[in-house]
């Protein structure tokens, strides 16, 4: 089910980038490795962010010689060795809770849409143009999430509650990344549906065990406004009368914490697989909701996507 679609590059990030803001920053070491490139300074001498791009010595493309289907093996390289735009699109399947707080799980489609790299006319770059490279430092991030609708009549335990329409959240974050770790914080607003604020704090350890494979593992803390918590965990007086559940008026704050394991395997420059498995424990007012009491405080999700990287020159 399309419950938490992780679209990690928002249009807002693109807009800021086009305005002249580069995407990440660090104090470059005095001596850079061969092939490393430091971003130019912003005209006028103002440098709010500065980043360095490094060539990778592992985690490039698979060297396993796998017998790939023709559509994966053909056209595996980018059209240009120096593309101006690289985006990743993906489609796949996921297993996730039927709704927030549920102990029922549903299987459905999922997807990915992400800006991996963008070169601007002023010389700044967002992201990494090649999958075999990586960028380090402090940077802006885009964040999106899709939450599917909750049709309460489909679930006997919450029948009588109001239906909740699907929602789309978009926002920005700030992260700091090095080759083997990253930390970040994201803030999103439900521009369609919930009209509520949410946020995430997270950190990941990053490992490259073999060529083509990148693994990430780290904790997450999830926050939501009072409007968000009321929408998905609250029970109004009319809903209480219709469903038999006790009336419940929750507040916002820290709503959950957990762990996310991610994996990406690149067959070549264009094609790959991306998977993610997560566990979240609902906390505070989300955990105390009568909706959660009928379901579970433990929320698990697993998703797998076949990805296609597209390169463009301007």
C-alpha positions as CSV (number, residue, x, y, z in Angstrom):
1,X,0.0,0.0,0.0
2,X,1.3,3.5,-0.8
3,X,1.4,4.6,2.8
4,X,4.8,6.2,3.2
5,X,6.3,6.7,-0.2
6,X,9.9,7.9,0.3
7,X,10.3,10.6,-2.3
8,X,13.6,12.0,-1.0
9,X,14.1,15.0,-3.3
10,X,11.4,17.6,-3.2
11,X,10.6,20.3,-5.7
12,X,11.4,22.8,-3.0
13,X,15.0,21.6,-2.9
14,X,15.2,22.1,-6.7
15,X,13.8,25.7,-6.3
16,X,16.3,26.6,-3.7
17,X,19.1,25.1,-5.7
18,X,18.1,27.0,-8.9
19,X,18.2,30.2,-6.8
20,X,21.9,29.5,-6.3
21,X,22.2,27.5,-3.1
22,X,24.5,24.5,-3.4
23,X,23.4,21.4,-1.6
24,X,26.1,20.5,1.0
25,X,29.1,21.7,2.8
26,X,32.3,20.9,4.7
27,X,35.7,22.2,5.5
28,X,37.8,20.6,2.8
29,X,41.0,18.8,4.0
30,X,44.2,20.5,3.2
31,X,45.2,17.7,0.8
32,X,42.4,16.1,-1.2
33,X,42.6,12.6,-2.7
34,X,43.3,12.3,-6.4
35,X,40.1,13.1,-8.3
36,X,38.4,15.1,-5.5
37,X,36.8,18.4,-6.5
38,X,35.8,21.3,-4.2
39,X,32.9,23.5,-5.1
40,X,33.6,27.1,-6.3
41,X,32.7,29.9,-3.9
42,X,29.5,31.8,-4.4
43,X,30.0,35.0,-6.3
44,X,30.4,37.9,-3.9
45,X,32.3,35.8,-1.4
46,X,29.3,34.5,0.6
47,X,29.7,30.7,1.2
48,X,26.8,29.4,3.3
49,X,27.6,25.9,2.1
50,X,30.6,24.3,0.5
51,X,31.0,20.7,-0.5
52,X,33.6,18.3,-1.8
53,X,33.1,15.5,-4.3
54,X,35.2,12.3,-4.0
55,X,35.7,9.4,-6.3
56,X,34.8,6.1,-4.7
57,X,37.1,3.1,-4.6
58,X,34.2,0.7,-3.7
59,X,30.4,0.6,-4.0
60,X,30.6,1.3,-7.7
61,X,28.8,-1.1,-9.9
62,X,28.3,-4.8,-9.5
63,X,31.3,-6.9,-10.7
64,X,29.5,-10.2,-10.0
65,X,28.8,-11.0,-13.6
66,X,25.2,-11.7,-13.0
67,X,23.1,-13.0,-15.9
68,X,20.8,-10.0,-16.2
69,X,17.6,-9.8,-18.3
70,X,18.2,-8.1,-21.7
71,X,16.4,-4.9,-20.6
72,X,18.8,-4.5,-17.7
73,X,22.0,-5.4,-19.5
74,X,21.3,-3.3,-22.5
75,X,22.1,0.4,-22.3
76,X,23.6,0.2,-18.8
77,X,25.8,3.3,-19.2
78,X,24.9,6.9,-19.0
79,X,24.5,8.8,-22.4
80,X,27.1,11.3,-21.2
81,X,30.1,11.0,-19.0
82,X,29.3,14.5,-17.6
83,X,25.5,14.7,-17.3
84,X,23.8,17.9,-16.1
85,X,20.9,16.0,-14.4
86,X,20.6,12.5,-12.9
87,X,17.3,11.4,-11.5
88,X,16.3,8.0,-10.1
89,X,12.8,6.6,-10.7
90,X,11.7,3.3,-9.2
91,X,8.7,1.0,-8.9
92,X,8.1,-2.0,-6.6
93,X,6.1,-3.5,-3.8
94,X,5.8,-2.9,-0.1
95,X,4.2,-4.4,3.0
96,X,3.0,-1.9,5.6
97,X,0.3,-1.4,8.2
98,X,-3.2,-0.8,6.9
99,X,-3.3,2.5,8.7
100,X,-1.3,4.3,11.5
101,X,-1.6,2.1,14.7
102,X,-3.0,-1.0,12.9
103,X,-1.8,-4.5,13.4
104,X,-3.1,-5.5,10.0
105,X,-0.7,-5.5,7.1
106,X,-1.4,-4.9,3.4
107,X,0.7,-5.4,0.3
108,X,0.7,-2.9,-2.5
109,X,2.7,-0.8,-5.0
110,X,5.4,1.7,-4.0
111,X,7.8,3.9,-5.8
112,X,10.8,6.2,-5.7
113,X,11.5,9.6,-7.4
114,X,14.8,11.3,-6.4
115,X,17.1,13.9,-7.8
116,X,20.6,12.4,-7.5
117,X,22.5,15.2,-9.3
118,X,22.0,18.6,-10.8
119,X,24.6,20.9,-12.3
120,X,23.7,24.7,-12.3
121,X,24.9,27.3,-14.7
122,X,26.7,29.1,-11.9
123,X,29.0,26.1,-11.4
124,X,27.4,24.7,-8.3
125,X,26.3,21.0,-8.1
126,X,23.7,19.2,-6.1
127,X,24.3,15.6,-5.3
128,X,26.7,13.2,-7.1
129,X,26.7,12.7,-10.8
130,X,28.0,9.2,-10.8
131,X,26.9,6.4,-8.6
132,X,30.5,5.5,-8.0
133,X,31.2,8.9,-6.3
134,X,30.0,10.4,-3.1
135,X,29.7,13.9,-1.7
136,X,30.4,15.0,1.9
137,X,29.5,17.9,4.2
138,X,26.5,19.9,5.4
139,X,23.7,20.2,2.9
140,X,20.0,20.8,2.2
141,X,17.8,17.8,1.5
142,X,14.4,17.4,0.0
143,X,11.8,15.2,1.7
144,X,8.4,14.0,0.6
145,X,5.9,11.4,1.8
146,X,2.6,10.1,0.5
147,X,0.1,8.7,3.0
148,X,-2.8,6.7,1.6
149,X,-6.4,7.2,2.6
150,X,-8.0,5.4,5.6
151,X,-11.4,4.0,4.8
152,X,-12.6,3.1,8.2
153,X,-15.5,1.0,7.0
154,X,-13.0,-1.5,5.7
155,X,-11.8,-2.4,9.2
156,X,-14.3,-3.7,11.8
157,X,-12.2,-2.5,14.8
158,X,-12.4,1.2,13.7
159,X,-15.7,1.2,11.8
160,X,-17.6,4.4,12.7
161,X,-14.5,6.6,12.6
162,X,-14.3,9.3,10.0
163,X,-12.5,8.4,6.8
164,X,-9.2,10.1,6.3
165,X,-8.2,11.3,2.7
166,X,-4.8,10.6,1.2
167,X,-2.1,13.2,2.0
168,X,1.0,14.4,0.4
169,X,3.8,16.0,2.4
170,X,6.7,18.0,1.1
171,X,9.5,19.9,2.8
172,X,13.2,20.4,3.4
173,X,15.9,19.1,5.7
174,X,19.4,19.7,6.7
175,X,22.0,16.9,6.8
176,X,25.7,16.3,7.4
177,X,27.3,13.4,5.5
178,X,30.6,11.7,5.4
179,X,31.6,8.5,3.6
180,X,30.6,6.2,6.4
181,X,27.9,8.1,8.3
182,X,25.2,10.8,8.0
183,X,22.9,12.7,10.4
184,X,19.8,14.7,9.3
185,X,16.6,16.4,10.2
186,X,13.6,16.9,7.9
187,X,10.5,19.0,8.2
188,X,7.4,18.5,6.0
189,X,4.0,20.0,5.6
190,X,0.9,18.2,4.4
191,X,0.2,20.4,1.4
192,X,-2.6,18.0,0.3
193,X,-4.8,16.2,2.8
194,X,-3.6,16.6,6.4
195,X,-2.4,20.3,6.3
196,X,-0.3,19.4,9.3
197,X,3.4,19.6,10.2
198,X,5.7,16.6,10.7
199,X,9.4,16.1,11.2
200,X,12.0,13.4,11.4
201,X,15.5,13.1,13.0
202,X,17.8,10.4,12.0
203,X,21.3,9.1,11.6
204,X,22.8,6.2,9.6
205,X,26.0,4.2,9.5
206,X,27.0,3.6,5.8
207,X,28.9,0.5,4.6
208,X,30.1,-0.7,1.2
209,X,30.8,-4.4,1.6
210,X,31.2,-5.2,-2.1
211,X,31.2,-3.3,-5.4
212,X,27.7,-2.3,-6.2
213,X,26.2,-2.6,-2.7
214,X,25.6,0.2,-0.2
215,X,24.1,-0.6,3.2
216,X,22.7,1.9,5.7
217,X,21.4,1.4,9.3
218,X,20.3,3.9,11.8
219,X,17.8,5.2,14.3
220,X,14.8,7.5,13.7
221,X,12.6,9.8,15.8
222,X,9.3,11.0,14.3
223,X,7.4,14.0,15.3
224,X,3.9,15.4,14.4
225,X,1.8,18.5,15.2
226,X,-1.4,18.3,17.2
227,X,-3.4,18.5,13.9
228,X,-1.5,15.5,12.5
229,X,-2.0,13.5,15.7
230,X,-5.7,14.3,15.9
231,X,-6.2,13.4,12.3
232,X,-4.7,9.9,12.6
233,X,-5.0,9.0,16.3
234,X,-7.8,11.1,17.6
235,X,-11.5,10.1,18.3
236,X,-14.0,13.0,18.3
237,X,-17.3,12.9,20.2
238,X,-19.3,12.0,17.1
239,X,-16.8,9.3,16.2
240,X,-17.0,7.9,19.7
241,X,-20.7,7.7,19.5
242,X,-20.6,5.9,16.1
243,X,-17.7,3.6,16.8
244,X,-18.0,2.8,20.5
245,X,-14.3,3.9,21.1
246,X,-13.6,6.4,23.9
247,X,-13.3,10.0,23.0
248,X,-9.6,11.0,22.6
249,X,-8.0,14.4,22.0
250,X,-4.2,13.8,21.6
251,X,-1.5,16.4,21.4
252,X,1.5,16.7,19.1
253,X,5.1,16.0,19.9
254,X,7.3,12.9,19.7
255,X,5.1,10.2,18.1
256,X,7.5,7.4,17.4
257,X,11.1,6.0,17.3
258,X,12.7,3.1,15.5
259,X,15.3,1.8,13.2
260,X,15.7,1.7,9.4
261,X,17.8,-0.7,7.4
262,X,18.4,0.3,3.8
263,X,20.2,-1.4,0.9
264,X,21.0,-0.4,-2.7
265,X,22.5,-2.7,-5.3
266,X,23.6,-1.2,-8.7
267,X,23.8,-3.6,-11.6
268,X,25.3,-0.8,-13.8
269,X,25.0,3.0,-14.1
270,X,21.3,2.9,-15.0
271,X,19.7,-0.1,-13.2
272,X,19.6,-1.2,-9.6
273,X,17.6,-2.5,-6.7
274,X,16.7,-0.5,-3.6
275,X,15.2,-2.1,-0.5
276,X,14.3,-0.9,3.0
277,X,13.0,-2.5,6.2
278,X,11.9,-0.4,9.2
279,X,10.5,-0.8,12.7
280,X,8.8,2.0,14.5
281,X,7.5,2.0,18.1
282,X,4.6,4.5,18.5
283,X,5.2,6.7,21.6
284,X,3.3,9.2,23.8
285,X,-0.1,10.3,22.5
286,X,0.2,8.1,19.4
287,X,0.7,5.0,21.6
288,X,-2.1,6.0,24.0
289,X,-4.7,6.3,21.3
290,X,-7.7,3.9,21.5
291,X,-7.0,3.3,17.8
292,X,-3.5,2.0,18.6
293,X,-4.9,0.0,21.6
294,X,-7.0,-2.1,19.1
295,X,-3.9,-2.5,16.9
296,X,-0.2,-2.4,17.8
297,X,2.4,0.1,18.9
298,X,4.9,-1.7,16.8
299,X,4.8,-0.7,13.1
300,X,6.9,-2.6,10.5
301,X,7.4,-1.9,6.8
302,X,9.3,-3.6,4.0
303,X,9.7,-2.3,0.5
304,X,11.7,-3.3,-2.6
305,X,12.0,-1.2,-5.8
306,X,13.6,-1.8,-9.2
307,X,15.3,1.6,-10.0
308,X,16.2,3.3,-13.3
309,X,18.7,6.2,-13.3
310,X,18.1,8.8,-16.1
311,X,20.8,11.2,-17.2
312,X,20.2,14.4,-19.2
313,X,22.3,17.1,-20.7
314,X,21.1,20.7,-21.1
